[in-house]
Amino acid sequence: MAHKIRAISKRLPFASLHQFWIAEWQKRIDDFDTIVVFDNAATQKLLEFIKSRITKRTKLKIWLWNVPNERIEYLKENFDVYCFDQNYSKEYGLTFLEQFYILDSVNLDEKTDVLRDFYFVGADKGRIQQLDQLAGMIEESELTYQFDVFSDDKQSNRSGINYLDSKITYPEIIKKIQESKVIVEINKDGQVGLTLRALESLFFQKKLITNNVHIKNYDFYHPNNIMIWEHGNLKELEKLTNFLGEPYHQLPTTVTDRYSFRAWIKRING
């Protein structure tokens, strides 16, 4: 291959990651033209370790999947930093690069019965008030929902809001998404980048309710598939029912492929 790339995932604990580097990659480091380190794995110790062993030919890049990042000044002063969020990229002078999704581990051929209309999964992070209001709209419309919220503080008594004290596995989340008609996404204030929920809706052909108004700017946006929810607007109730009744608008594979990991690798290696 003319260009080889290696990505270090944030999902690995640093100790085992460092040992893996010593055991497997130290002897092969010259094989790679580009090395990408994901944010949660990007400890200063690991980055300096890699930096001390690569040649000038090898590019070391950092991918920010989570913002804000408390070490952003150190990262941008020493490395090429890429970020999924446009606002954060602009504020700190980073390179904006769209989010991606890896579909390889999911069996799309496996048929799953639809059990509910709406599904949310995520940490509280100040979302309960919005989730409670949306749940009320759903109940008033006589529709069904399940909101799995990671929180120790039970702030709503609605039957469809489940408070979890431990995380559930990603395959379990995917199963619940496949069992639902609509994925619910509530972004933090100021966040405009694509989240995992938005990409799941794209790849699993599920409808999406989101408070991210900037999603209209993406090529996969279609009003049949994506509803932008205005928290506190009582007129949203009728809009919610109509949205669920509209047929899903099929998108060409050229659009979906743009957000694949393969396409992302090509862009970050460009």
Steps between C-alpha positions, in 0.01 A plus 500: 500500500620851418363630828458299815314623805459374853230621736525465876153474646386674815329178609821336623638561851836676488698231679414225253529747213853596596600134532348432159710778352817363654426144394355548153559840344840617613673282242250597228463872561667587170222312317252778571478833322224618735417415861168621644445504876142537628443750779452278805815306417699819437687523830812714493711196590372300204528788255857582602586130477372483141654834407846390617495197272357625172691656213418833336321303228236371741208729586360480853140624522250534785126439458265670748179301543408683822496873569593705688850360558693626803837444326410676177780760524768232541355290219467775240848640576668164441285302254258520210160488672173406329157542654142395417342823628507804270463762774774352717728464197449865408551624857833322547634499145463124449429312179132413472434144387154344492407217732500136382326172579632143493232256391713185466401344833124540450281240330252701294351187346364387835132594520386676816139566600415864568388528864478877556478834324782697669828408667761705686817385673755719671622669816289761676730802444210738556273331247227375737280807469498472121449124510213539744328753276549282191371195691188697591441587134545137401258380768244764399527375142440143625833385360763280667854573618794383707757746634803333664674766710825445691439688823481444876251783540146407401349832391199373305234244591392422145476126445694506173807667650734236643780609733806278468787485748726302267577520132352262245704348221504649153346186341211540747458863394498401133235236568276761665559740212398233252186438708403869476360723226668822613830578674496796739809722521549795734829683450680716753465875455740624234573156353448489124704195395338172403447259788494122499118508522472703179723257313314200639178644361669534161652151484207314656242703304324622811333836544667755726374769737774747590548847642799559269374761253825475304412150384305666218834583338595135446440315176300222671240739645141444388194627692336157476795345683616770740291722727667799664337536838454838667497444874214687666296547181154354562427498126749215470233250607318505165834508319608187688197296391529611138872423494446142615237448231722608210672218306876467541684663211759259359843656445750395233796291614733776380373712790531224761845400377627853565471434875664157499829434676662424164408848370618662824839328476546634147416855610727507805781347297455751217 
